[in-house]
Amino acid sequence: MTAPRITDPHGGRSLSEWIGSTPDTNVPDWVRDRVFVRAARRCHISGRRIRPGEGWQLEHIKPLSLGGEHRESNLAPAMTTPHKSKSAAETDLRAKADRQRRKNDGTWPKPVRPLQSRGFPKHHEEQR
């Protein structure tokens, strides 16, 4: 099976798409450059043009945790601040979905109620 092809943003030629071997594989600089140029130097989240010197990161358009792939066609540039906000919101949604799934499956820990003891014995005054 041959690697998927993408169009080179510089010259219109067909190139092999970069695919990470694992989700932890670092994206090479040449792939970052191609993704940045393909996106017309615009933030995927805000749509604002990224100026020289501004901080940006590569973002997975479809998050890996939701079945997205670690490949060039699933990457887009995102400015640092909106990317952090979006990632935090996605993390909260995933955590809530995980809690609901575990509760439905019956694997969520049930609240532990404190043991009810009969208490200490009543002390009566000593008889003289």
C-alpha positions in Angstrom: 0.0 0.0 0.0 1.4 3.4 -0.9 1.4 6.4 1.4 -1.3 9.0 1.0 -0.4 11.9 -1.2 -0.9 15.7 -0.4 -0.3 18.7 -2.6 2.9 20.7 -1.9 1.8 24.3 -1.0 4.9 25.7 -2.7 4.7 24.1 -6.1 1.6 22.1 -6.5 3.4 18.8 -6.8 2.2 15.7 -5.1 4.1 14.6 -2.0 3.9 11.7 0.4 2.0 12.6 3.5 3.9 12.4 6.8 2.4 9.9 9.3 3.7 9.6 12.8 4.7 6.1 13.8 3.3 6.7 17.3 1.2 9.5 18.9 4.4 10.6 20.7 6.5 10.9 17.6 7.8 14.5 17.2 6.6 16.3 14.1 9.6 17.2 11.9 10.3 20.9 11.2 9.7 20.4 7.5 6.2 19.1 8.2 5.5 22.0 10.6 6.6 24.3 7.7 4.3 22.6 5.2 1.3 22.7 7.6 1.9 26.3 8.3 2.1 27.3 4.7 -0.9 25.1 3.8 -3.0 26.9 6.4 -2.0 30.3 4.8 -0.3 31.2 8.1 -3.6 31.5 9.9 -4.6 30.2 13.3 -6.9 27.2 12.9 -9.0 28.2 16.0 -9.3 32.0 15.8 -8.7 32.4 12.0 -6.3 35.3 12.7 -3.1 35.6 10.7 0.0 34.5 12.7 2.6 37.2 12.6 6.3 36.6 12.6 7.6 36.0 16.1 4.2 35.1 17.6 3.9 31.8 19.4 2.0 29.0 17.8 1.7 25.2 18.1 0.6 22.4 15.9 -2.9 21.2 16.9 -4.7 18.0 16.0 -7.9 19.0 14.2 -9.5 15.8 15.4 -8.0 15.0 18.8 -6.1 11.8 19.2 -8.3 10.9 22.2 -11.3 11.1 20.0 -9.9 8.9 17.3 -7.9 11.4 15.3 -4.7 10.3 13.6 -1.1 11.6 14.1 -0.6 12.6 10.5 0.0 15.7 8.5 -3.5 16.1 7.2 -4.9 16.2 10.8 -2.5 19.0 11.9 -3.1 22.7 11.8 -1.4 25.7 13.3 -2.9 27.3 16.4 -1.8 30.3 18.4 -0.7 29.3 21.8 -3.4 31.0 24.0 -6.4 29.8 22.1 -4.9 26.4 21.7 -4.4 26.1 25.5 -8.0 27.2 26.1 -9.4 24.7 23.6 -7.2 21.8 25.0 -8.4 22.5 28.5 -12.1 22.5 27.4 -11.5 19.2 25.5 -9.9 17.7 28.6 -12.9 18.7 30.7 -15.3 17.1 28.2 -13.3 13.9 28.0 -13.2 13.6 31.8 -17.0 14.1 32.1 -17.6 11.5 29.3 -15.3 9.1 31.1 -17.1 9.6 34.4 -20.5 9.0 32.8 -19.3 5.9 30.9 -17.8 4.4 34.1 -21.0 5.2 36.1 -23.1 3.5 33.4 -20.7 0.5 33.3 -20.9 0.2 37.1 -17.1 0.7 37.5 -17.3 4.1 39.1 -16.5 3.9 42.8 -19.6 4.2 45.0 -19.4 6.8 47.8 -18.1 5.3 51.0 -20.5 6.0 53.9 -18.9 6.2 57.4 -19.5 3.1 59.5 -22.2 3.6 62.0 -21.0 2.5 65.4 -23.2 1.9 68.4 -21.1 4.6 70.2 -19.3 4.5 73.4 -21.0 2.9 76.5 -22.6 5.4 78.9 -20.6 5.9 82.0 -22.6 5.9 85.2 -21.5 7.6 88.3 -19.8 5.2 90.6 -22.0 4.2 93.5 -20.5 4.6 96.9 
